[in-house]
Amino acid sequence: MQDAVGRGVTIRRARVISVPPSDYIRWEHMLTSQNVEAGEDVRWLPRDRAWDLMLPGADFWLFGNKLVMFNFCEGDGTEIPEEKSSNDPAVVARCPAAFEQVWERAIPHDQFRLP
């Protein structure tokens, strides 16, 4: 993370979460300060503030607006090893718009408190 940020790469992460949060989300929130210290910008959005957004059905990473990788986890945070990726321009084009809508509403990590 620090290497990428040092090269000028901007890394933003938005987490849409259910409230009350699961133990896994509480653990993830506790560790996020390490990501922030490494240069990642992290925001949190409670799901009840995202109800009218059309979001992909899975978490995703977007690389240079050219490739999207979807990853899947169980409710307890256990990763499901099968990832899906796409360089289909139609799929890739929808992800930045969805992310920006979440980003605008989400609360910066240093201001977000878990209930």
Backbone bond lengths (Angstrom), bond angles and torsions (degrees), N, CA, C in turn:
res aa  C-N    CA-C-N  psi(-1)  N-CA   C-N-CA  omega(-1)  CA-C   N-CA-C  phi
1 M - - - 1.441 - - 1.532 109.78 -
2 Q 1.328 116.51 -50.73 1.463 119.73 -178.35 1.516 111.40 -61.23
3 D 1.339 117.24 -37.80 1.459 120.71 178.73 1.527 110.73 -62.15
4 A 1.319 116.25 -46.26 1.468 120.16 -179.49 1.520 110.97 -63.27
5 V 1.315 116.41 -46.24 1.464 120.33 178.86 1.525 110.08 -62.79
6 G 1.323 116.94 -38.79 1.455 121.58 177.90 1.528 112.80 -62.05
7 R 1.344 116.30 -27.55 1.467 120.83 177.38 1.525 112.05 -85.11
8 G 1.339 116.15 0.75 1.461 119.57 179.14 1.515 114.83 95.43
9 V 1.332 117.25 7.17 1.459 121.04 178.30 1.527 108.91 -76.60
10 T 1.316 116.57 131.81 1.464 121.63 175.19 1.522 107.79 -91.27
11 I 1.324 115.88 128.28 1.463 120.65 179.23 1.518 108.08 -121.26
12 R 1.323 114.74 115.79 1.457 120.76 178.76 1.522 108.88 -120.28
13 R 1.318 114.95 138.68 1.462 120.82 178.41 1.520 107.74 -130.41
14 A 1.319 115.44 130.59 1.463 120.92 175.37 1.520 107.29 -118.81
15 R 1.306 115.49 131.90 1.459 120.43 -179.79 1.523 108.61 -117.06
16 V 1.316 115.91 119.49 1.460 122.39 174.54 1.521 105.41 -95.07
17 I 1.340 115.67 121.29 1.467 118.88 -172.33 1.521 111.95 -128.24
18 S 1.314 115.01 153.89 1.458 121.48 173.56 1.518 108.82 -84.86
19 V 1.322 115.94 149.66 1.459 122.29 176.76 1.521 107.16 -125.20
20 P 1.322 118.51 127.83 1.454 125.80 6.04 1.524 110.34 -72.49
21 P 1.330 116.55 150.06 1.462 120.08 -177.09 1.523 112.11 -75.23
22 S 1.314 114.82 152.58 1.461 120.84 175.16 1.536 108.82 -72.81
23 D 1.305 115.77 167.37 1.467 119.95 175.68 1.524 110.58 -59.51
24 Y 1.330 116.02 -36.82 1.465 119.84 179.38 1.533 110.72 -62.00
25 I 1.324 117.79 -44.72 1.472 120.97 179.47 1.525 109.86 -65.51
26 R 1.312 118.04 -38.45 1.471 119.84 176.18 1.532 110.81 -60.57
27 W 1.314 116.30 -42.47 1.468 121.39 178.03 1.534 110.05 -64.23
28 E 1.336 116.02 -45.17 1.461 120.74 179.49 1.534 110.79 -60.94
29 H 1.318 116.99 -41.83 1.470 121.72 179.26 1.523 109.98 -62.67
30 M 1.322 116.61 -42.53 1.456 120.87 -179.27 1.531 111.62 -61.28
31 L 1.330 117.46 -37.16 1.459 121.51 -177.29 1.530 113.72 -85.11
32 T 1.316 117.55 -11.76 1.462 120.49 -173.85 1.520 113.30 -63.88
33 S 1.319 118.37 -26.50 1.465 119.25 178.41 1.529 111.00 -58.18
34 Q 1.328 117.35 -30.69 1.467 120.44 176.73 1.522 111.14 -65.38
35 N 1.322 116.82 -40.03 1.467 120.94 177.22 1.523 110.48 -64.74
36 V 1.324 115.86 -42.66 1.466 120.73 -179.69 1.525 110.04 -63.41
37 E 1.316 116.48 -44.00 1.468 120.57 178.48 1.528 111.44 -61.71
38 A 1.331 117.06 -29.90 1.466 121.31 179.23 1.529 111.96 -79.96
39 G 1.340 116.75 -7.38 1.458 120.12 175.83 1.514 115.85 112.80
40 E 1.317 116.89 1.21 1.459 120.22 178.62 1.525 109.34 -81.38
41 D 1.319 116.99 141.51 1.458 122.71 175.99 1.522 106.36 -100.10
42 V 1.330 117.25 119.31 1.458 122.10 -173.98 1.520 109.41 -122.32
43 R 1.333 115.15 136.00 1.458 121.52 175.11 1.526 109.38 -131.96
44 W 1.334 114.01 156.79 1.459 122.47 -176.67 1.525 109.48 -123.21
45 L 1.332 116.13 138.88 1.458 120.95 177.85 1.522 109.65 -133.48
46 P 1.338 116.56 112.05 1.462 118.49 174.62 1.534 109.74 -61.65
47 R 1.306 115.46 138.36 1.464 122.17 -174.98 1.533 112.66 -55.42
48 D 1.325 118.22 -31.49 1.472 119.15 -179.62 1.531 112.55 -70.49
49 R 1.330 117.43 -10.62 1.465 121.35 175.03 1.533 111.20 -99.15
50 A 1.334 116.06 2.29 1.466 120.89 -178.36 1.534 111.86 -117.37
51 W 1.311 116.35 10.43 1.468 120.26 -170.83 1.522 114.04 -59.91
52 D 1.323 118.16 -28.83 1.462 120.38 -176.02 1.527 113.40 -100.22
53 L 1.330 117.20 8.48 1.464 121.32 178.80 1.531 109.94 -93.57
54 M 1.299 116.72 141.84 1.463 121.87 177.00 1.529 107.42 -94.16
55 L 1.332 114.94 99.50 1.462 121.21 -173.92 1.519 111.05 -108.98
56 P 1.339 116.44 151.14 1.465 119.03 173.28 1.530 109.73 -58.50
57 G 1.308 115.95 155.09 1.460 121.49 -177.63 1.511 114.71 -78.17
58 A 1.334 117.99 2.43 1.458 121.48 -179.01 1.522 109.24 -147.50
59 D 1.326 114.97 159.56 1.465 120.00 172.74 1.522 108.29 -62.45
60 F 1.323 115.69 152.22 1.456 117.56 178.58 1.516 111.70 -149.17
61 W 1.324 113.48 157.56 1.466 123.64 172.07 1.515 105.77 -114.35
62 L 1.314 116.71 136.27 1.458 121.48 178.50 1.518 108.29 -115.90
63 F 1.311 116.55 127.58 1.457 122.30 -177.57 1.522 109.59 -114.68
64 G 1.325 115.26 107.23 1.452 121.30 173.74 1.517 115.14 56.85
65 N 1.296 118.12 28.02 1.471 122.16 -178.10 1.531 112.42 54.16
66 K 1.350 115.56 26.93 1.465 119.97 -179.91 1.522 112.89 -123.92
67 L 1.324 116.56 -25.08 1.458 121.20 -176.55 1.522 108.37 -142.21
68 V 1.317 115.94 136.53 1.461 120.70 174.88 1.524 107.91 -122.87
69 M 1.333 114.76 134.77 1.462 121.25 176.42 1.519 107.92 -117.92
70 F 1.305 116.05 124.20 1.455 122.01 178.55 1.522 108.47 -98.46
71 N 1.340 115.78 136.18 1.461 118.86 176.43 1.518 108.84 -127.94
72 F 1.305 114.47 156.72 1.453 120.64 -170.90 1.513 110.60 -129.59
73 C 1.330 115.60 139.89 1.464 121.99 176.90 1.519 109.01 -133.02
74 E 1.320 114.36 151.82 1.456 120.48 170.59 1.528 107.83 -72.26
75 G 1.301 118.25 170.75 1.455 122.21 -179.85 1.519 114.00 -60.78
76 D 1.330 116.96 -25.84 1.460 120.64 -179.53 1.533 112.15 -91.26
77 G 1.338 116.77 5.36 1.457 120.36 178.81 1.514 114.49 94.99
78 T 1.330 117.99 -6.08 1.454 120.78 178.57 1.524 109.08 -64.42
79 E 1.337 115.90 125.18 1.463 119.47 -179.25 1.515 111.20 -70.64
80 I 1.320 114.72 142.00 1.450 121.99 170.30 1.526 104.37 -99.09
81 P 1.326 118.40 116.57 1.460 120.46 -167.82 1.529 116.16 -63.52
82 E 1.310 118.35 -16.77 1.456 119.14 -176.41 1.528 111.01 -82.32
83 E 1.326 116.07 109.34 1.456 121.31 175.81 1.518 109.01 -97.82
84 K 1.295 115.57 153.88 1.458 121.56 175.29 1.517 106.97 -118.81
85 S 1.306 117.29 139.30 1.453 119.82 175.94 1.518 109.13 -131.18
86 S 1.314 114.37 156.87 1.450 118.99 -179.64 1.516 110.45 -149.73
87 N 1.293 115.50 139.11 1.447 120.33 169.26 1.536 108.98 -115.56
88 D 1.339 115.74 15.06 1.463 121.69 174.76 1.523 107.82 -62.72
89 P 1.317 118.09 118.52 1.467 120.41 -176.12 1.525 113.99 -54.45
90 A 1.323 118.16 -33.67 1.464 120.49 -179.58 1.529 111.04 -68.38
91 V 1.328 116.91 -41.43 1.466 121.19 178.60 1.525 109.92 -68.68
92 V 1.326 115.53 -47.80 1.465 120.56 -178.70 1.526 110.93 -60.32
93 A 1.314 118.37 -39.38 1.469 121.94 -176.86 1.522 112.87 -65.56
94 R 1.317 118.32 -29.99 1.472 120.47 -178.69 1.527 112.94 -74.67
95 C 1.324 116.77 -28.45 1.467 119.77 -173.97 1.525 114.29 -69.12
96 P 1.326 121.21 -44.15 1.469 119.19 178.95 1.528 112.43 -61.64
97 A 1.324 117.08 -38.07 1.464 119.94 179.61 1.530 110.58 -64.31
98 A 1.329 116.60 -43.65 1.467 120.35 178.56 1.522 110.03 -63.33
99 F 1.326 116.73 -44.25 1.460 120.54 -179.59 1.527 111.03 -61.15
100 E 1.316 117.26 -45.38 1.473 120.03 -177.57 1.518 111.75 -63.40
101 Q 1.327 117.76 -35.12 1.457 120.22 176.80 1.526 110.83 -64.12
102 V 1.317 116.61 -42.93 1.464 120.63 176.78 1.524 109.98 -64.98
103 W 1.309 117.33 -46.01 1.463 122.77 -176.74 1.528 111.45 -57.36
104 E 1.324 116.54 -42.38 1.467 120.63 -179.33 1.522 112.23 -62.30
105 R 1.305 118.03 -34.96 1.467 122.19 -177.67 1.520 113.94 -90.24
106 A 1.302 116.10 -23.30 1.462 120.56 -171.67 1.527 111.99 -70.73
107 I 1.308 114.70 158.03 1.463 123.42 -176.28 1.529 108.97 -100.58
108 P 1.344 117.35 127.19 1.469 119.43 178.17 1.534 111.50 -55.05
109 H 1.318 115.33 145.18 1.463 120.62 -176.13 1.526 113.01 -51.81
110 D 1.330 117.89 -43.49 1.457 119.91 -176.52 1.532 113.36 -69.69
111 Q 1.335 117.28 -10.25 1.461 120.92 178.03 1.527 112.98 -108.99
112 F 1.315 116.72 -10.13 1.458 120.81 -174.42 1.527 111.42 -91.28
113 R 1.299 115.58 128.74 1.472 122.15 176.57 1.514 109.59 -118.48
114 L 1.297 116.25 129.74 1.458 119.58 176.10 1.523 109.80 -70.14
115 P 1.314 116.27 141.15 1.478 119.53 177.14 1.521 110.82 -72.09
